[in-house]
């Protein structure tokens, strides 16, 4: 006797996945809740913040770091801080000189290349903040200088850290542009030579009695200086 074909009620529907069990739905829901809360805690834990967010950061940091979600949120909001550039002056064996800047919006293209150079200047700037051991700033300055000397076949290079502030709303309303000269502050990092010698400003000399790097722009910054990330 032939077996009758399965009816539509007993045959599985093509393309329809079986329903998740209650336990699976709970696990997925908890994972989603953890991820969404981590996305909130990431920017909320950046100083200045509350004690609660600072405590939550200790729990979420490994997860955020593992998924590369620990970005500099405060650079974009709620109050962006200053940006930084590296200006350099090259000296060659024949006596000629050449200057440059990075990042440079016309020389460093496509945009990704500009962003990579911007990350280099921002990385160096964090070691120029008060309270950072001067050896760190000196080590990274030497590293950047060595690369420029090799790349351009120069005999010496002078590095200058440039801090570019963002105008306050009232300054913009008064007609100030983003490129106004009063928004730029320079801090020399030293002159480095191909033979390994260097002329260093006092504030980044390791032998300096002061354990911190003085902020040379502190008294010149606007009263409401942007927060660093």
The 8 nearest C-alpha neighbors of each residue, nearest first, counted from 0:
[[1, 2, 3, 4, 5, 6, 9, 10],
 [2, 0, 3, 4, 5, 6, 9, 10],
 [1, 3, 4, 0, 5, 6, 9, 10],
 [2, 4, 1, 5, 6, 0, 9, 7],
 [5, 3, 6, 2, 1, 10, 7, 9],
 [6, 4, 10, 9, 3, 7, 8, 2],
 [5, 7, 8, 9, 10, 4, 3, 11],
 [8, 6, 10, 9, 5, 11, 12, 4],
 [7, 9, 6, 10, 11, 5, 12, 4],
 [8, 10, 6, 7, 5, 11, 12, 4],
 [11, 9, 7, 5, 8, 6, 12, 13],
 [12, 10, 13, 9, 7, 8, 15, 14],
 [13, 11, 15, 10, 14, 7, 16, 8],
 [12, 14, 15, 11, 16, 10, 17, 7],
 [15, 13, 12, 16, 11, 17, 10, 18],
 [14, 16, 13, 12, 17, 11, 18, 10],
 [17, 15, 18, 14, 13, 12, 19, 11],
 [16, 18, 19, 15, 20, 11, 12, 14],
 [17, 19, 16, 20, 15, 21, 24, 23],
 [20, 18, 23, 24, 17, 21, 22, 16],
 [19, 21, 23, 22, 24, 18, 25, 17],
 [20, 22, 24, 23, 25, 19, 26, 18],
 [21, 23, 25, 20, 24, 26, 19, 27],
 [24, 22, 26, 20, 25, 21, 19, 27],
 [25, 23, 21, 27, 22, 26, 28, 19],
 [24, 26, 28, 22, 23, 27, 29, 21],
 [27, 25, 23, 29, 28, 24, 30, 22],
 [28, 26, 30, 24, 29, 25, 31, 23],
 [29, 27, 25, 31, 30, 26, 24, 32],
 [28, 30, 32, 26, 31, 27, 33, 25],
 [31, 29, 33, 27, 32, 28, 34, 26],
 [30, 32, 34, 28, 33, 29, 35, 27],
 [31, 33, 29, 35, 30, 34, 36, 28],
 [34, 32, 30, 36, 31, 35, 37, 29],
 [35, 33, 37, 31, 36, 32, 30, 38],
 [36, 34, 38, 32, 37, 33, 31, 39],
 [35, 37, 39, 33, 38, 34, 32, 40],
 [38, 36, 40, 34, 39, 35, 41, 59],
 [37, 39, 35, 36, 41, 40, 34, 42],
 [40, 38, 36, 37, 41, 43, 42, 35],
 [39, 41, 43, 37, 38, 44, 42, 36],
 [42, 40, 38, 39, 43, 44, 37, 69],
 [41, 43, 72, 44, 45, 40, 39, 73],
 [44, 42, 40, 45, 41, 39, 52, 48],
 [45, 43, 52, 53, 42, 40, 41, 48],
 [44, 46, 43, 42, 47, 48, 228, 41],
 [47, 45, 48, 44, 228, 43, 49, 53],
 [46, 48, 45, 49, 44, 226, 43, 228],
 [47, 49, 46, 44, 45, 52, 50, 43],
 [50, 48, 51, 52, 53, 47, 44, 46],
 [49, 51, 53, 52, 54, 48, 55, 44],
 [50, 52, 54, 49, 53, 55, 48, 44],
 [53, 51, 44, 55, 54, 49, 50, 56],
 [52, 54, 50, 56, 44, 51, 55, 49],
 [55, 53, 51, 56, 52, 57, 50, 58],
 [56, 54, 52, 58, 57, 53, 51, 59],
 [55, 57, 59, 53, 54, 58, 60, 52],
 [58, 56, 55, 54, 60, 59, 53, 61],
 [59, 57, 55, 56, 60, 61, 54, 62],
 [58, 60, 56, 62, 57, 61, 37, 63],
 [59, 61, 63, 62, 56, 57, 58, 64],
 [62, 60, 64, 63, 59, 65, 58, 57],
 [63, 61, 65, 59, 60, 64, 66, 37],
 [64, 62, 68, 60, 69, 66, 65, 61],
 [63, 65, 67, 61, 62, 66, 69, 60],
 [64, 66, 62, 63, 67, 61, 68, 60],
 [65, 67, 63, 68, 64, 62, 69, 61],
 [68, 66, 64, 65, 69, 63, 70, 62],
 [67, 69, 63, 66, 70, 64, 38, 41],
 [70, 68, 63, 67, 64, 41, 71, 60],
 [71, 69, 72, 68, 67, 41, 42, 73],
 [72, 70, 73, 74, 228, 69, 75, 42],
 [71, 73, 74, 42, 70, 75, 76, 228],
 [74, 72, 76, 75, 228, 71, 79, 77],
 [73, 75, 79, 72, 71, 80, 76, 228],
 [74, 76, 79, 73, 72, 77, 78, 71],
 [77, 75, 78, 73, 79, 74, 72, 80],
 [76, 78, 73, 79, 75, 74, 72, 80],
 [79, 77, 76, 80, 73, 225, 75, 226],
 [80, 78, 74, 75, 76, 73, 225, 77],
 [79, 81, 225, 226, 227, 74, 78, 82],
 [82, 80, 164, 163, 165, 162, 225, 83],
 [81, 83, 163, 162, 80, 164, 84, 121],
 [84, 82, 162, 161, 121, 163, 120, 81],
 [83, 85, 161, 120, 101, 160, 102, 86],
 [86, 84, 160, 101, 100, 159, 120, 161],
 [85, 87, 100, 159, 99, 158, 160, 84],
 [88, 86, 158, 99, 157, 98, 159, 100],
 [87, 89, 98, 157, 156, 97, 99, 90],
 [90, 88, 156, 97, 96, 155, 98, 153],
 [89, 91, 96, 155, 154, 153, 156, 95],
 [92, 90, 153, 154, 94, 95, 93, 96],
 [91, 93, 94, 154, 90, 153, 95, 155],
 [94, 92, 91, 95, 90, 96, 154, 153],
 [95, 93, 91, 92, 96, 90, 154, 89],
 [96, 94, 91, 93, 90, 97, 92, 89],
 [97, 95, 90, 89, 91, 94, 98, 88],
 [96, 98, 89, 88, 90, 99, 95, 91],
 [99, 97, 88, 87, 89, 96, 100, 86],
 [98, 100, 87, 86, 88, 97, 101, 89],
 [101, 99, 86, 85, 103, 102, 87, 84],
 [102, 100, 103, 85, 84, 116, 86, 99],
 [101, 103, 116, 117, 113, 100, 84, 104],
 [104, 102, 101, 106, 107, 105, 100, 113],
 [103, 105, 107, 106, 102, 113, 108, 110],
 [106, 104, 103, 107, 108, 113, 102, 109],
 [107, 105, 103, 104, 108, 102, 113, 101],
 [108, 106, 113, 103, 112, 105, 104, 109],
 [109, 107, 110, 112, 113, 106, 105, 111],
 [108, 110, 111, 112, 107, 113, 114, 106],
 [109, 111, 113, 108, 112, 114, 107, 104],
 [110, 112, 114, 113, 109, 115, 108, 107],
 [113, 111, 115, 114, 110, 109, 107, 108],
 [114, 112, 107, 110, 116, 111, 115, 102],
 [113, 115, 117, 111, 112, 116, 118, 110],
 [114, 116, 112, 118, 117, 113, 111, 119],
 [117, 115, 119, 102, 113, 118, 114, 101],
 [116, 118, 114, 102, 120, 119, 115, 113],
 [117, 119, 121, 115, 116, 120, 122, 114],
 [120, 118, 116, 122, 117, 121, 123, 115],
 [119, 121, 123, 117, 84, 122, 118, 83],
 [122, 120, 118, 124, 123, 119, 83, 117],
 [123, 121, 119, 120, 124, 125, 118, 126],
 [122, 124, 120, 121, 125, 126, 119, 139],
 [123, 125, 121, 127, 126, 122, 120, 83],
 [124, 126, 127, 123, 128, 122, 121, 131],
 [127, 125, 136, 124, 128, 123, 131, 135],
 [128, 126, 124, 125, 136, 212, 129, 131],
 [127, 129, 126, 125, 131, 130, 214, 212],
 [130, 128, 212, 131, 213, 211, 214, 127],
 [129, 131, 211, 212, 128, 132, 210, 213],
 [130, 132, 129, 211, 126, 128, 133, 212],
 [131, 133, 134, 211, 135, 210, 130, 212],
 [134, 132, 203, 135, 136, 205, 212, 131],
 [133, 135, 137, 132, 136, 205, 138, 203],
 [136, 134, 138, 133, 137, 132, 126, 139],
 [135, 137, 126, 133, 139, 138, 134, 140],
 [136, 138, 134, 140, 135, 139, 141, 203],
 [139, 137, 135, 141, 140, 136, 134, 142],
 [138, 140, 142, 141, 136, 137, 143, 135],
 [139, 141, 137, 143, 142, 138, 136, 144],
 [142, 140, 144, 138, 139, 143, 145, 137],
 [141, 143, 139, 145, 140, 144, 138, 146],
 [144, 142, 140, 146, 145, 141, 139, 147],
 [143, 145, 141, 147, 146, 142, 140, 148],
 [146, 144, 148, 142, 147, 143, 141, 149],
 [145, 147, 149, 143, 144, 148, 150, 142],
 [146, 148, 150, 144, 149, 145, 151, 143],
 [149, 147, 153, 145, 146, 152, 151, 150],
 [148, 150, 152, 146, 147, 151, 145, 153],
 [149, 151, 147, 148, 152, 146, 153, 145],
 [150, 152, 153, 148, 149, 147, 89, 146],
 [153, 151, 149, 148, 150, 154, 91, 147],
 [154, 152, 91, 148, 151, 155, 90, 89],
 [155, 153, 91, 193, 90, 192, 92, 148],
 [156, 154, 192, 90, 191, 153, 89, 193],
 [155, 157, 89, 191, 88, 190, 90, 144],
 [156, 158, 190, 88, 87, 189, 191, 89],
 [159, 157, 87, 188, 189, 86, 187, 190],
 [160, 158, 187, 86, 188, 186, 85, 87],
 [159, 161, 85, 186, 185, 84, 187, 86],
 [162, 160, 185, 84, 83, 184, 85, 159],
 [161, 163, 83, 184, 183, 82, 185, 164],
 [164, 162, 183, 82, 81, 182, 83, 161],
 [163, 165, 81, 182, 162, 166, 183, 82],
 [164, 166, 81, 167, 163, 177, 182, 80],
 [167, 165, 170, 171, 164, 168, 177, 182],
 [166, 168, 170, 169, 171, 165, 223, 172],
 [169, 167, 171, 170, 172, 166, 173, 165],
 [168, 170, 172, 171, 167, 173, 166, 174],
 [171, 169, 173, 167, 168, 172, 175, 166],
 [170, 172, 175, 168, 174, 173, 169, 166],
 [173, 171, 169, 174, 170, 168, 175, 167],
 [172, 174, 170, 171, 175, 169, 168, 176],
 [175, 173, 171, 172, 176, 170, 169, 177],
 [176, 174, 171, 170, 173, 179, 177, 166],
 [175, 177, 178, 179, 174, 171, 166, 170],
 [178, 176, 179, 166, 165, 175, 182, 171],
 [177, 179, 176, 180, 182, 183, 175, 181],
 [178, 180, 176, 181, 177, 182, 175, 183],
 [181, 179, 182, 183, 178, 184, 177, 176],
 [180, 182, 179, 183, 184, 178, 164, 163],
 [181, 183, 164, 180, 163, 179, 184, 165],
 [184, 182, 163, 181, 180, 162, 164, 161],
 [185, 183, 162, 161, 163, 182, 216, 186],
 [186, 184, 161, 160, 162, 159, 187, 183],
 [185, 187, 160, 159, 188, 161, 184, 215],
 [188, 186, 159, 189, 160, 158, 185, 200],
 [187, 189, 158, 159, 186, 200, 160, 199],
 [190, 188, 199, 198, 187, 157, 158, 200],
 [189, 191, 157, 198, 197, 156, 158, 199],
 [190, 192, 197, 156, 155, 196, 157, 189],
 [193, 191, 155, 194, 196, 195, 154, 197],
 [192, 194, 154, 195, 155, 148, 191, 153],
 [195, 193, 192, 196, 154, 191, 155, 197],
 [194, 196, 193, 192, 197, 191, 145, 141],
 [197, 195, 192, 194, 191, 198, 193, 190],
 [196, 198, 191, 190, 192, 199, 195, 189],
 [197, 199, 190, 189, 191, 200, 196, 192],
 [198, 200, 189, 197, 204, 201, 190, 188],
 [201, 199, 202, 189, 203, 188, 204, 187],
 [200, 202, 204, 203, 199, 207, 205, 206],
 [201, 203, 200, 212, 204, 213, 207, 133],
 [204, 202, 133, 201, 200, 205, 137, 212],
 [203, 205, 201, 206, 207, 202, 199, 200],
 [206, 204, 207, 134, 133, 203, 137, 208],
 [207, 205, 204, 208, 209, 203, 201, 133],
 [206, 208, 205, 209, 204, 201, 202, 210],
 [209, 207, 206, 210, 205, 211, 204, 202],
 [208, 210, 207, 211, 212, 202, 213, 206],
 [211, 209, 132, 208, 212, 133, 207, 130],
 [212, 210, 130, 209, 132, 131, 129, 213],
 [211, 213, 129, 202, 133, 130, 131, 214],
 [214, 212, 129, 215, 211, 202, 128, 130],
 [215, 213, 217, 216, 129, 212, 128, 127],
 [214, 216, 217, 213, 186, 218, 219, 212],
 [217, 215, 219, 214, 218, 220, 184, 186],
 [218, 216, 219, 214, 220, 215, 213, 221],
 [217, 219, 216, 220, 215, 221, 214, 222],
 [220, 218, 216, 217, 221, 215, 184, 222],
 [219, 221, 217, 218, 216, 224, 222, 223],
 [222, 220, 223, 224, 219, 218, 217, 225],
 [221, 223, 224, 220, 219, 218, 225, 217],
 [222, 224, 221, 225, 220, 167, 226, 166],
 [223, 225, 221, 222, 220, 226, 80, 164],
 [226, 224, 80, 223, 227, 79, 78, 81],
 [227, 225, 80, 228, 224, 78, 79, 73],
 [226, 228, 80, 225, 81, 73, 74, 79],
 [227, 73, 74, 71, 226, 80, 45, 46]]
